[in-house]
Amino acid sequence: MLRLRPYKSCDSKHIADWIKNEETFVKWGGERFGSYPINAKIIDDKYRLNNGDCVEEDNFYPMTAFDDSGVVGHFIMRYINGNNKILRFGWVIVDDTQRGKGYGKQMLELGLKYAFEISGVEKVTIGVFENNIPAYKCYKSIGFNEIATDCCETETVNGEESKIIELEITKSDYINHNKRK
């Protein structure tokens, strides 16, 4: 059974170990961490010393997913522009040796449960690179819907420009999605 808990400093070693190449680094959120390669200290300092670059003091919630074998995934939650009704998920990663087992889906479903049923938000957003098909399909499978945006943010992944697709799930979408399960 997969469970969630708040991030601990010892988790940073696992996260760094899962980022084995520059493509994974960029897709995970590397531009916020500087340049590849990354190590546990860089991740932990970003979280512990820099509050994940969030200006607001109480606005950065890194989470760790684990099962009976140990740590298997990680993501962060933060409020958008100080609005405590909209939560953004980001920096999503699953242990590369555990991919394909549904852990990403389970982890984010637990995150949505926390967001809507405990935190009481009205909407959760997430971004994904257009060339990250597995992540896109994962997000869609748990109820996220693609939204139109005014601007098109891009990043360079493996020498190619890649558009970031924005998705969201509202509380009513979450409730309806869970009724269909």
OpenMM code with the backbone's topology and positions (N, CA, C; nanometers):
from openmm import Vec3, app, unit

residues = "MET LEU ARG LEU ARG PRO TYR LYS SER CYS ASP SER LYS HIS ILE ALA ASP TRP ILE LYS ASN GLU GLU THR PHE VAL LYS TRP GLY GLY GLU ARG PHE GLY SER TYR PRO ILE ASN ALA LYS ILE ILE ASP ASP LYS TYR ARG LEU ASN ASN GLY ASP CYS VAL GLU GLU ASP ASN PHE TYR PRO MET THR ALA PHE ASP ASP SER GLY VAL VAL GLY HIS PHE ILE MET ARG TYR ILE ASN GLY ASN ASN LYS ILE LEU ARG PHE GLY TRP VAL ILE VAL ASP ASP THR GLN ARG GLY LYS GLY TYR GLY LYS GLN MET LEU GLU LEU GLY LEU LYS TYR ALA PHE GLU ILE SER GLY VAL GLU LYS VAL THR ILE GLY VAL PHE GLU ASN ASN ILE PRO ALA TYR LYS CYS TYR LYS SER ILE GLY PHE ASN GLU ILE ALA THR ASP CYS CYS GLU THR GLU THR VAL ASN GLY GLU GLU SER LYS ILE ILE GLU LEU GLU ILE THR LYS SER ASP TYR ILE ASN HIS ASN LYS ARG LYS".split()
positions = [
    Vec3(0.0839, -0.1184, 0.0000),
    Vec3(0.0000, 0.0000, 0.0000),
    Vec3(0.0888, 0.1252, 0.0000),
    Vec3(0.0573, 0.2179, -0.0868),
    Vec3(0.1326, 0.3426, -0.0962),
    Vec3(0.0787, 0.4422, 0.0058),
    Vec3(0.1691, 0.5154, 0.0699),
    Vec3(0.1316, 0.6176, 0.1677),
    Vec3(0.2113, 0.7445, 0.1393),
    Vec3(0.1637, 0.8559, 0.1948),
    Vec3(0.2325, 0.9851, 0.1826),
    Vec3(0.2751, 1.0336, 0.3196),
    Vec3(0.3852, 1.1051, 0.3217),
    Vec3(0.4294, 1.1743, 0.4424),
    Vec3(0.5057, 1.2990, 0.3993),
    Vec3(0.5225, 1.3948, 0.4910),
    Vec3(0.6042, 1.5110, 0.4574),
    Vec3(0.7489, 1.4693, 0.4275),
    Vec3(0.8108, 1.5423, 0.3374),
    Vec3(0.9510, 1.5221, 0.2996),
    Vec3(1.0412, 1.5324, 0.4218),
    Vec3(1.1445, 1.4499, 0.4243),
    Vec3(1.2512, 1.4580, 0.5238),
    Vec3(1.3834, 1.4736, 0.4483),
    Vec3(1.4817, 1.5334, 0.5123),
    Vec3(1.6113, 1.5561, 0.4473),
    Vec3(1.6703, 1.4288, 0.3882),
    Vec3(1.6508, 1.3158, 0.4542),
    Vec3(1.7081, 1.1898, 0.4037),
    Vec3(1.6460, 1.1475, 0.2704),
    Vec3(1.5294, 1.2039, 0.2340),
    Vec3(1.4652, 1.1708, 0.1063),
    Vec3(1.5417, 1.2272, -0.0127),
    Vec3(1.6183, 1.3337, 0.0099),
    Vec3(1.6861, 1.4004, -0.1016),
    Vec3(1.7838, 1.3071, -0.1732),
    Vec3(1.8438, 1.2146, -0.1011),
    Vec3(1.9356, 1.1191, -0.1645),
    Vec3(1.8600, 1.0312, -0.2638),
    Vec3(1.7414, 0.9845, -0.2259),
    Vec3(1.6609, 0.9017, -0.3167),
    Vec3(1.6245, 0.9802, -0.4426),
    Vec3(1.5763, 1.1032, -0.4234),
    Vec3(1.5343, 1.1860, -0.5369),
    Vec3(1.6519, 1.2074, -0.6322),
    Vec3(1.7672, 1.2452, -0.5769),
    Vec3(1.8857, 1.2676, -0.6608),
    Vec3(1.9252, 1.1401, -0.7355),
    Vec3(1.9138, 1.0257, -0.6709),
    Vec3(1.9483, 0.8981, -0.7358),
    Vec3(1.8563, 0.8662, -0.8535),
    Vec3(1.7313, 0.9117, -0.8493),
    Vec3(1.6357, 0.8837, -0.9569),
    Vec3(1.6607, 0.9705, -1.0802),
    Vec3(1.7354, 1.0786, -1.0639),
    Vec3(1.7609, 1.1718, -1.1740),
    Vec3(1.8930, 1.1323, -1.2391),
    Vec3(1.8861, 1.0377, -1.3305),
    Vec3(2.0054, 0.9757, -1.3881),
    Vec3(2.0568, 1.0431, -1.5150),
    Vec3(1.9788, 1.1364, -1.5713),
    Vec3(2.0235, 1.2027, -1.6941),
    Vec3(1.9620, 1.3418, -1.7019),
    Vec3(2.0137, 1.4204, -1.7948),
    Vec3(1.9702, 1.5597, -1.8063),
    Vec3(1.8241, 1.5715, -1.8484),
    Vec3(1.7761, 1.4806, -1.9317),
    Vec3(1.6361, 1.4857, -1.9737),
    Vec3(1.5431, 1.4688, -1.8536),
    Vec3(1.5706, 1.3715, -1.7694),
    Vec3(1.4904, 1.3519, -1.6480),
    Vec3(1.5002, 1.4745, -1.5585),
    Vec3(1.6204, 1.5293, -1.5461),
    Vec3(1.6438, 1.6486, -1.4645),
    Vec3(1.5561, 1.7647, -1.5105),
    Vec3(1.5559, 1.7924, -1.6404),
    Vec3(1.4779, 1.9046, -1.6940),
    Vec3(1.3284, 1.8782, -1.6779),
    Vec3(1.2834, 1.7580, -1.7129),
    Vec3(1.1404, 1.7263, -1.7021),
    Vec3(1.0927, 1.7314, -1.5577),
    Vec3(1.1790, 1.6991, -1.4643),
    Vec3(1.1420, 1.7019, -1.3233),
    Vec3(1.1289, 1.8448, -1.2717),
    Vec3(1.2048, 1.9361, -1.3241),
    Vec3(1.2005, 2.0740, -1.2771),
    Vec3(1.3384, 2.1331, -1.2610),
    Vec3(1.4333, 2.0756, -1.3308),
    Vec3(1.5730, 2.1116, -1.3164),
    Vec3(1.6065, 2.2578, -1.3305),
    Vec3(1.5331, 2.3299, -1.4159),
    Vec3(1.5652, 2.4713, -1.4351),
    Vec3(1.5586, 2.5473, -1.3026),
    Vec3(1.4832, 2.4986, -1.2089),
    Vec3(1.4733, 2.5624, -1.0771),
    Vec3(1.5901, 2.5254, -0.9860),
    Vec3(1.6667, 2.4254, -1.0261),
    Vec3(1.7751, 2.3752, -0.9427),
    Vec3(1.9128, 2.4045, -0.9993),
    Vec3(1.9193, 2.4766, -1.1108),
    Vec3(2.0487, 2.5060, -1.1703),
    Vec3(2.0791, 2.4109, -1.2835),
    Vec3(2.1967, 2.3508, -1.2794),
    Vec3(2.2373, 2.2651, -1.3904),
    Vec3(2.2593, 2.1214, -1.3437),
    Vec3(2.2505, 2.0325, -1.4413),
    Vec3(2.2726, 1.8904, -1.4169),
    Vec3(2.4224, 1.8649, -1.4115),
    Vec3(2.4742, 1.7756, -1.3302),
    Vec3(2.4027, 1.6833, -1.2421),
    Vec3(2.3609, 1.7504, -1.1111),
    Vec3(2.2705, 1.6855, -1.0424),
    Vec3(2.2186, 1.7358, -0.9154),
    Vec3(2.2562, 1.6372, -0.8054),
    Vec3(2.2611, 1.6875, -0.6823),
    Vec3(2.2899, 1.5973, -0.5703),
    Vec3(2.1923, 1.6241, -0.4556),
    Vec3(2.1980, 1.5396, -0.3549),
    Vec3(2.1047, 1.5471, -0.2427),
    Vec3(2.1137, 1.6813, -0.1702),
    Vec3(2.2336, 1.7356, -0.1545),
    Vec3(2.2501, 1.8624, -0.0825),
    Vec3(2.1801, 1.9770, -0.1552),
    Vec3(2.1905, 1.9803, -0.2868),
    Vec3(2.1247, 2.0860, -0.3642),
    Vec3(1.9738, 2.0793, -0.3431),
    Vec3(1.9173, 1.9600, -0.3501),
    Vec3(1.7727, 1.9433, -0.3303),
    Vec3(1.7339, 1.9841, -0.1890),
    Vec3(1.8043, 1.9315, -0.0896),
    Vec3(1.7681, 1.9605, 0.0490),
    Vec3(1.7840, 2.1086, 0.0818),
    Vec3(1.8900, 2.1713, 0.0315),
    Vec3(1.9075, 2.3153, 0.0537),
    Vec3(1.7936, 2.3943, -0.0093),
    Vec3(1.7518, 2.3559, -0.1297),
    Vec3(1.6409, 2.4244, -0.1970),
    Vec3(1.5154, 2.4160, -0.1098),
    Vec3(1.4926, 2.3005, -0.0514),
    Vec3(1.3730, 2.2790, 0.0299),
    Vec3(1.3852, 2.3405, 0.1693),
    Vec3(1.4930, 2.3102, 0.2378),
    Vec3(1.5073, 2.3507, 0.3780),
    Vec3(1.5511, 2.4960, 0.3950),
    Vec3(1.6476, 2.5392, 0.3147),
    Vec3(1.7028, 2.6735, 0.3325),
    Vec3(1.6313, 2.7789, 0.2496),
    Vec3(1.5768, 2.7393, 0.1346),
    Vec3(1.5161, 2.8365, 0.0434),
    Vec3(1.3657, 2.8210, 0.0283),
    Vec3(1.3042, 2.7350, 0.1101),
    Vec3(1.1584, 2.7184, 0.1073),
    Vec3(1.1073, 2.6909, -0.0337),
    Vec3(1.1851, 2.6159, -0.1118),
    Vec3(1.1437, 2.5830, -0.2482),
    Vec3(1.1271, 2.7043, -0.3372),
    Vec3(1.1940, 2.8143, -0.3030),
    Vec3(1.1849, 2.9424, -0.3741),
    Vec3(1.0492, 3.0104, -0.3581),
    Vec3(0.9674, 2.9651, -0.2642),
    Vec3(0.8385, 3.0313, -0.2389),
    Vec3(0.8618, 3.1517, -0.1485),
    Vec3(0.8073, 3.2649, -0.1875),
    Vec3(0.8232, 3.3873, -0.1101),
    Vec3(0.7475, 3.3769, 0.0217),
    Vec3(0.6242, 3.3274, 0.0143),
    Vec3(0.5433, 3.3141, 0.1347),
    Vec3(0.6018, 3.2046, 0.2230),
    Vec3(0.6110, 3.2322, 0.3513),
    Vec3(0.6751, 3.1391, 0.4429),
    Vec3(0.6030, 3.0045, 0.4512),
    Vec3(0.4710, 3.0067, 0.4567),
    Vec3(0.3938, 2.8832, 0.4722),
    Vec3(0.3282, 2.8464, 0.3397),
    Vec3(0.4107, 2.8133, 0.2389),
    Vec3(0.3553, 2.7867, 0.1063),
    Vec3(0.4349, 2.6831, 0.0286),
    Vec3(0.4992, 2.5928, 0.0963),
    Vec3(0.5793, 2.4933, 0.0256),
    Vec3(0.5697, 2.3622, 0.1011),
    Vec3(0.5115, 2.2625, 0.0343),
    Vec3(0.4828, 2.1362, 0.1003),
    Vec3(0.5372, 2.0191, 0.0187),
    Vec3(0.6634, 1.9835, 0.0388),
    Vec3(0.7173, 1.8671, -0.0313),
    Vec3(0.6677, 1.7392, 0.0358),
    Vec3(0.6279, 1.6428, -0.0467),
    Vec3(0.5714, 1.5178, 0.0031),
    Vec3(0.6511, 1.3996, -0.0513),
    Vec3(0.6547, 1.2940, 0.0260),
    Vec3(0.7243, 1.1719, -0.0118),
    Vec3(0.6263, 1.0561, -0.0092),
    Vec3(0.6294, 0.9754, -0.1146),
    Vec3(0.5474, 0.8541, -0.1208),
    Vec3(0.6358, 0.7353, -0.0852),
    Vec3(0.5794, 0.6437, -0.0080),
    Vec3(0.6555, 0.5251, 0.0309),
    Vec3(0.5631, 0.4046, 0.0405),
    Vec3(0.6237, 0.2883, 0.0249),
    Vec3(0.5511, 0.1633, 0.0446),
    Vec3(0.6308, 0.0805, 0.1454),
    Vec3(0.5982, -0.0459, 0.1581),
    Vec3(0.6667, -0.1300, 0.2566),
    Vec3(0.8156, -0.1460, 0.2286),
    Vec3(0.8573, -0.1222, 0.1045),
    Vec3(0.9989, -0.1363, 0.0693),
    Vec3(1.0780, -0.0075, 0.0891),
    Vec3(1.0099, 0.1055, 0.1082),
    Vec3(1.0791, 0.2321, 0.1286),
    Vec3(1.0247, 0.3430, 0.0401),
    Vec3(1.1054, 0.4463, 0.0192),
    Vec3(1.0666, 0.5653, -0.0572),
    Vec3(1.0567, 0.5306, -0.2057),
    Vec3(0.9434, 0.5679, -0.2683),
    Vec3(0.9228, 0.5353, -0.4103),
    Vec3(0.8827, 0.6555, -0.4959),
    Vec3(0.8502, 0.7693, -0.4346),
    Vec3(0.8084, 0.8838, -0.5140),
    Vec3(0.8112, 1.0124, -0.4346),
    Vec3(0.7926, 1.1223, -0.5084),
    Vec3(0.8019, 1.2544, -0.4467),
    Vec3(0.7295, 1.3567, -0.5336),
    Vec3(0.6688, 1.4557, -0.4701),
    Vec3(0.6150, 1.5721, -0.5397),
    Vec3(0.6010, 1.6848, -0.4388),
    Vec3(0.5771, 1.8058, -0.4900),
    Vec3(0.5561, 1.9196, -0.4004),
    Vec3(0.4187, 1.9795, -0.4268),
    Vec3(0.3699, 2.0490, -0.3250),
    Vec3(0.2454, 2.1249, -0.3362),
    Vec3(0.2753, 2.2672, -0.2906),
    Vec3(0.2135, 2.3634, -0.3594),
    Vec3(0.2249, 2.5031, -0.3168),
    Vec3(0.1012, 2.5776, -0.3632),
    Vec3(0.0649, 2.6798, -0.2872),
    Vec3(-0.0485, 2.7626, -0.3264),
    Vec3(-0.0049, 2.8598, -0.4350),
    Vec3(-0.0992, 2.8977, -0.5209),
    Vec3(-0.0713, 2.9883, -0.6317),
    Vec3(-0.1007, 3.1319, -0.5894),
    Vec3(-0.0009, 3.2179, -0.5988),
    Vec3(-0.0153, 3.3615, -0.5722),
    Vec3(-0.0863, 3.3912, -0.4405),
    Vec3(-0.0548, 3.3136, -0.3379),
    Vec3(-0.1134, 3.3374, -0.2069),
    Vec3(-0.2593, 3.2985, -0.1946),
    Vec3(-0.3156, 3.2382, -0.2975),
    Vec3(-0.4563, 3.1970, -0.2965),
    Vec3(-0.4661, 3.0572, -0.2365),
    Vec3(-0.5244, 3.0475, -0.1168),
    Vec3(-0.5303, 2.9175, -0.0508),
    Vec3(-0.6439, 2.8285, -0.1021),
    Vec3(-0.7027, 2.8640, -0.2145),
    Vec3(-0.8056, 2.7802, -0.2774),
    Vec3(-0.7534, 2.7109, -0.4035),
    Vec3(-0.6308, 2.7463, -0.4462),
    Vec3(-0.5704, 2.6832, -0.5642),
    Vec3(-0.4334, 2.6288, -0.5249),
    Vec3(-0.4171, 2.4993, -0.5427),
    Vec3(-0.2920, 2.4329, -0.5091),
    Vec3(-0.2260, 2.3852, -0.6379),
    Vec3(-0.0953, 2.3983, -0.6445),
    Vec3(-0.0205, 2.3509, -0.7621),
    Vec3(0.0693, 2.2357, -0.7209),
    Vec3(0.0626, 2.1282, -0.7990),
    Vec3(0.1535, 2.0154, -0.7813),
    Vec3(0.2725, 2.0367, -0.8739),
    Vec3(0.3878, 1.9911, -0.8323),
    Vec3(0.5056, 2.0014, -0.9165),
    Vec3(0.6157, 1.9091, -0.8696),
    Vec3(0.7263, 1.9100, -0.9431),
    Vec3(0.8454, 1.8324, -0.9122),
    Vec3(0.8089, 1.6866, -0.8830),
    Vec3(0.7249, 1.6327, -0.9702),
    Vec3(0.6762, 1.4950, -0.9553),
    Vec3(0.7809, 1.3979, -1.0095),
    Vec3(0.8143, 1.2990, -0.9300),
    Vec3(0.9091, 1.1964, -0.9753),
    Vec3(0.8822, 1.0660, -0.9012),
    Vec3(0.9028, 0.9564, -0.9732),
    Vec3(0.8895, 0.8227, -0.9160),
    Vec3(1.0216, 0.7498, -0.9378),
    Vec3(1.0601, 0.6702, -0.8413),
    Vec3(1.1799, 0.5868, -0.8519),
    Vec3(1.1793, 0.5166, -0.9871),
    Vec3(1.2847, 0.5377, -1.0654),
    Vec3(1.2883, 0.4823, -1.2008),
    Vec3(1.2821, 0.3297, -1.2024),
    Vec3(1.3188, 0.2639, -1.0941),
    Vec3(1.3088, 0.1171, -1.0899),
    Vec3(1.1677, 0.0705, -1.0542),
    Vec3(1.0820, 0.1647, -1.0161),
    Vec3(0.9453, 0.1307, -0.9757),
    Vec3(0.8405, 0.1811, -1.0752),
    Vec3(0.8844, 0.2427, -1.1846),
    Vec3(0.7894, 0.2966, -1.2827),
    Vec3(0.7125, 0.1838, -1.3495),
    Vec3(0.5903, 0.2151, -1.3898),
    Vec3(0.5052, 0.1164, -1.4547),
    Vec3(0.4196, 0.0377, -1.3571),
    Vec3(0.4305, 0.0671, -1.2288),
    Vec3(0.3526, -0.0031, -1.1265),
    Vec3(0.2319, 0.0774, -1.0797),
    Vec3(0.2130, 0.1959, -1.1387),
    Vec3(0.1008, 0.2801, -1.0986),
    Vec3(0.1290, 0.3682, -0.9783),
    Vec3(0.2554, 0.3764, -0.9358),
    Vec3(0.2874, 0.4566, -0.8182),
    Vec3(0.2660, 0.6061, -0.8407),
    Vec3(0.2959, 0.6548, -0.9607),
    Vec3(0.2730, 0.7964, -0.9889),
    Vec3(0.1260, 0.8308, -0.9743),
    Vec3(0.0421, 0.7475, -1.0301),
    Vec3(-0.1027, 0.7668, -1.0216),
    Vec3(-0.1497, 0.7600, -0.8763),
    Vec3(-0.1079, 0.6572, -0.8044),
    Vec3(-0.1491, 0.6425, -0.6647),
    Vec3(-0.1008, 0.7597, -0.5795),
    Vec3(0.0229, 0.8012, -0.6017),
    Vec3(0.0808, 0.9107, -0.5248),
    Vec3(0.0017, 1.0395, -0.5454),
    Vec3(-0.0290, 1.0712, -0.6712),
    Vec3(-0.1016, 1.1950, -0.6983),
    Vec3(-0.2477, 1.1849, -0.6581),
    Vec3(-0.3062, 1.0653, -0.6619),
    Vec3(-0.4423, 1.0486, -0.6096),
    Vec3(-0.4453, 1.0778, -0.4598),
    Vec3(-0.3436, 1.0334, -0.3878),
    Vec3(-0.3345, 1.0665, -0.2454),
    Vec3(-0.3159, 1.2170, -0.2269),
    Vec3(-0.2367, 1.2790, -0.3144),
    Vec3(-0.2190, 1.4237, -0.3091),
    Vec3(-0.3494, 1.4977, -0.3328),
    Vec3(-0.4290, 1.4503, -0.4296),
    Vec3(-0.5591, 1.5127, -0.4567),
    Vec3(-0.6535, 1.4945, -0.3388),
    Vec3(-0.6517, 1.3779, -0.2789),
    Vec3(-0.7354, 1.3526, -0.1607),
    Vec3(-0.7000, 1.4532, -0.0508),
    Vec3(-0.5707, 1.4713, -0.0278),
    Vec3(-0.5255, 1.5681, 0.0714),
    Vec3(-0.5707, 1.7097, 0.0331),
    Vec3(-0.5504, 1.7450, -0.0926),
    Vec3(-0.5826, 1.8805, -0.1385),
    Vec3(-0.7308, 1.9131, -0.1215),
    Vec3(-0.8156, 1.8237, -0.1684),
    Vec3(-0.9592, 1.8527, -0.1681),
    Vec3(-1.0281, 1.8183, -0.0364),
    Vec3(-0.9911, 1.7089, 0.0255),
    Vec3(-1.0639, 1.6627, 0.1431),
    Vec3(-1.0064, 1.7134, 0.2749),
    Vec3(-0.8797, 1.7493, 0.2767),
    Vec3(-0.8189, 1.7982, 0.4005),
    Vec3(-0.7907, 1.9476, 0.3919),
    Vec3(-0.7232, 1.9907, 0.2850),
    Vec3(-0.6893, 2.1331, 0.2714),
    Vec3(-0.8076, 2.2178, 0.2269),
    Vec3(-0.9057, 2.1555, 0.1623),
    Vec3(-1.0255, 2.2285, 0.1214),
    Vec3(-1.0060, 2.3217, 0.0040),
    Vec3(-0.9120, 2.2902, -0.0858),
    Vec3(-0.8933, 2.3755, -0.2025),
    Vec3(-1.0058, 2.3529, -0.3029),
    Vec3(-1.0194, 2.4441, -0.3965),
    Vec3(-1.1218, 2.4340, -0.5006),
    Vec3(-1.0650, 2.3824, -0.6322),
    Vec3(-0.9305, 2.3936, -0.6470),
    Vec3(-0.8690, 2.3538, -0.7735),
    Vec3(-0.7233, 2.3158, -0.7495),
    Vec3(-0.6754, 2.2178, -0.8283),
    Vec3(-0.5341, 2.1798, -0.8283),
    Vec3(-0.4852, 2.1895, -0.9721),
    Vec3(-0.3669, 2.2485, -0.9907),
    Vec3(-0.3081, 2.2614, -1.1242),
    Vec3(-0.1761, 2.1851, -1.1293),
    Vec3(-0.1343, 2.1550, -1.2526),
    Vec3(-0.0060, 2.0882, -1.2748),
    Vec3(0.0370, 2.1174, -1.4182),
    Vec3(0.1653, 2.1214, -1.4431),
    Vec3(0.2175, 2.1390, -1.5785),
    Vec3(0.2961, 2.0162, -1.6198),
    Vec3(0.2991, 1.9898, -1.7504),
    Vec3(0.3725, 1.8743, -1.8018),
    Vec3(0.4285, 1.9080, -1.9399),
    Vec3(0.5492, 1.8629, -1.9678),
    Vec3(0.6055, 1.8823, -2.1008),
    Vec3(0.5274, 1.8005, -2.2021),
    Vec3(0.5051, 1.8588, -2.3201),
    Vec3(0.4281, 1.7901, -2.4239),
    Vec3(0.4923, 1.6594, -2.4680),
    Vec3(0.6235, 1.6464, -2.4503),
    Vec3(0.6906, 1.5224, -2.4902),
    Vec3(0.7024, 1.4217, -2.3754),
    Vec3(0.6372, 1.4502, -2.2637),
    Vec3(0.6372, 1.3576, -2.1501),
    Vec3(0.5023, 1.2848, -2.1479),
    Vec3(0.4829, 1.1992, -2.2472),
    Vec3(0.3546, 1.1306, -2.2673),
    Vec3(0.3131, 1.0465, -2.1467),
    Vec3(0.4039, 0.9691, -2.0837),
    Vec3(0.3600, 0.8902, -1.9678),
    Vec3(0.3035, 0.9766, -1.8546),
    Vec3(0.3687, 1.0899, -1.8257),
    Vec3(0.3194, 1.1782, -1.7198),
    Vec3(0.1850, 1.2391, -1.7593),
    Vec3(0.1738, 1.2840, -1.8845),
    Vec3(0.0481, 1.3418, -1.9334),
    Vec3(-0.0666, 1.2415, -1.9171),
    Vec3(-0.0439, 1.1178, -1.9593),
    Vec3(-0.1480, 1.0146, -1.9480),
    Vec3(-0.1816, 0.9860, -1.8017),
    Vec3(-0.0819, 0.9872, -1.7165),
    Vec3(-0.1040, 0.9665, -1.5733),
    Vec3(-0.1956, 1.0751, -1.5178),
    Vec3(-0.1651, 1.2009, -1.5482),
    Vec3(-0.2437, 1.3129, -1.4961),
    Vec3(-0.3871, 1.3086, -1.5489),
    Vec3(-0.4015, 1.2780, -1.6770),
    Vec3(-0.5361, 1.2676, -1.7354),
    Vec3(-0.6147, 1.1535, -1.6702),
    Vec3(-0.5477, 1.0432, -1.6395),
    Vec3(-0.6165, 0.9257, -1.5847),
    Vec3(-0.6731, 0.9493, -1.4452),
    Vec3(-0.6214, 1.0502, -1.3745),
    Vec3(-0.6740, 1.0776, -1.2407),
    Vec3(-0.7672, 1.1986, -1.2385),
    Vec3(-0.8025, 1.2482, -1.3581),
    Vec3(-0.9045, 1.3517, -1.3661),
    Vec3(-0.8593, 1.4903, -1.4052),
    Vec3(-0.7299, 1.5121, -1.4253),
    Vec3(-0.6836, 1.6433, -1.4700),
    Vec3(-0.7303, 1.6672, -1.6130),
    Vec3(-0.7636, 1.7921, -1.6428),
    Vec3(-0.8071, 1.8324, -1.7764),
    Vec3(-0.7146, 1.9407, -1.8296),
    Vec3(-0.6838, 1.9330, -1.9576),
    Vec3(-0.5998, 2.0326, -2.0220),
    Vec3(-0.6751, 2.1651, -2.0274),
    Vec3(-0.6029, 2.2743, -2.0024),
    Vec3(-0.6649, 2.4066, -2.0073),
    Vec3(-0.5902, 2.4946, -2.1068),
    Vec3(-0.6634, 2.5871, -2.1658),
    Vec3(-0.6031, 2.6838, -2.2579),
    Vec3(-0.5319, 2.7911, -2.1756),
    Vec3(-0.4171, 2.8348, -2.2242),
    Vec3(-0.3435, 2.9413, -2.1574),
    Vec3(-0.3122, 3.0519, -2.2568),
    Vec3(-0.2937, 3.1736, -2.2049),
    Vec3(-0.2632, 3.2886, -2.2899),
    Vec3(-0.1238, 3.2795, -2.3505),
    Vec3(-0.0292, 3.2295, -2.2725),
    Vec3(0.1074, 3.2205, -2.3232),
    Vec3(0.1517, 3.0749, -2.3232),
    Vec3(0.2509, 3.0520, -2.3973),
    Vec3(0.3002, 2.9150, -2.4141),
    Vec3(0.4417, 2.9070, -2.3585),
    Vec3(0.4556, 2.8543, -2.2372),
    Vec3(0.5875, 2.8393, -2.1770),
    Vec3(0.6573, 2.7193, -2.2399),
    Vec3(0.7857, 2.7350, -2.2691),
    Vec3(0.8627, 2.6248, -2.3271),
    Vec3(0.9942, 2.6081, -2.2515),
    Vec3(1.0500, 2.4913, -2.2628),
    Vec3(1.1823, 2.4594, -2.2090),
    Vec3(1.2556, 2.3800, -2.3159),
    Vec3(1.3862, 2.3803, -2.3109),
    Vec3(1.4646, 2.2993, -2.4030),
    Vec3(1.4942, 2.1651, -2.3374),
    Vec3(1.4484, 2.0582, -2.4029),
    Vec3(1.4706, 1.9221, -2.3551),
    Vec3(1.5422, 1.8459, -2.4660),
    Vec3(1.6625, 1.7982, -2.4382),
    Vec3(1.7439, 1.7276, -2.5387),
    Vec3(1.7616, 1.8090, -2.6662),
    Vec3(1.7842, 1.9390, -2.6512),
    Vec3(1.8078, 2.0250, -2.7660),
    Vec3(1.6836, 2.0665, -2.8417),
    Vec3(1.5668, 2.0220, -2.7982),
    Vec3(1.4410, 2.0567, -2.8649),
    Vec3(1.3532, 2.1386, -2.7716),
    Vec3(1.2887, 2.2403, -2.8298),
    Vec3(1.1925, 2.3178, -2.7530),
    Vec3(1.0709, 2.2304, -2.7242),
    Vec3(1.0268, 2.2302, -2.6006),
    Vec3(0.9103, 2.1518, -2.5623),
    Vec3(0.8122, 2.2412, -2.4871),
    Vec3(0.6896, 2.2436, -2.5345),
    Vec3(0.5840, 2.3244, -2.4744),
    Vec3(0.5390, 2.2613, -2.3427),
    Vec3(0.5044, 2.3460, -2.2478),
    Vec3(0.4483, 2.2982, -2.1220),
    Vec3(0.2960, 2.3057, -2.1323),
    Vec3(0.2319, 2.1928, -2.1111),
    Vec3(0.0858, 2.1841, -2.1142),
    Vec3(0.0353, 2.2029, -1.9717),
    Vec3(-0.0601, 2.2924, -1.9556),
    Vec3(-0.1198, 2.3170, -1.8244),
    Vec3(-0.2465, 2.2339, -1.8098),
    Vec3(-0.2613, 2.1737, -1.6923),
    Vec3(-0.3798, 2.0948, -1.6614),
    Vec3(-0.4332, 2.1375, -1.5252),
    Vec3(-0.5612, 2.1095, -1.5033),
    Vec3(-0.6215, 2.1382, -1.3736),
    Vec3(-0.7312, 2.0371, -1.3448),
    Vec3(-0.7638, 2.0267, -1.2179),
    Vec3(-0.8791, 1.9493, -1.1751),
    Vec3(-0.9495, 2.0312, -1.0677),
    Vec3(-1.0794, 2.0506, -1.0842),
    Vec3(-1.1578, 2.1237, -0.9855),
    Vec3(-1.2126, 2.0250, -0.8832),
    Vec3(-1.2619, 2.0781, -0.7742),
    Vec3(-1.3185, 1.9919, -0.6708),
    Vec3(-1.4355, 1.9107, -0.7260),
    Vec3(-1.5218, 1.9734, -0.8052),
    Vec3(-1.6359, 1.8991, -0.8611),
    Vec3(-1.5887, 1.7919, -0.9593),
    Vec3(-1.4850, 1.8208, -1.0392),
    Vec3(-1.4278, 1.7189, -1.1287),
    Vec3(-1.3716, 1.6017, -1.0477),
    Vec3(-1.3066, 1.6335, -0.9376),
    Vec3(-1.2490, 1.5312, -0.8497),
    Vec3(-1.3589, 1.4409, -0.7934),
    Vec3(-1.4655, 1.5025, -0.7456),
    Vec3(-1.5777, 1.4254, -0.6894),
    Vec3(-1.6392, 1.3366, -0.7967),
    Vec3(-1.6651, 1.3939, -0.9142),
    Vec3(-1.7252, 1.3161, -1.0237),
    Vec3(-1.6329, 1.2039, -1.0707),
    Vec3(-1.5042, 1.2321, -1.0791),
    Vec3(-1.4082, 1.1300, -1.1226),
    Vec3(-1.4076, 1.0120, -1.0244),
    Vec3(-1.4134, 1.0430, -0.8957),
    Vec3(-1.4095, 0.9370, -0.7945),
    Vec3(-1.5400, 0.8587, -0.7871),
    Vec3(-1.6506, 0.9179, -0.8295),
    Vec3(-1.7784, 0.8453, -0.8346),
    Vec3(-1.7743, 0.7371, -0.9415),
    Vec3(-1.6971, 0.7624, -1.0484),
    Vec3(-1.6896, 0.6691, -1.1612),
    Vec3(-1.5975, 0.5508, -1.1346),
    Vec3(-1.5201, 0.5555, -1.0295),
    Vec3(-1.4239, 0.4476, -1.0006),
    Vec3(-1.4950, 0.3200, -0.9622),
] * unit.nanometer
topology = app.Topology()
chain = topology.addChain("A")
for resn in residues:
    res = topology.addResidue(resn, chain)
    for name in ("N", "CA", "C"):
        topology.addAtom(name, app.Element.getBySymbol(name[0]), res)
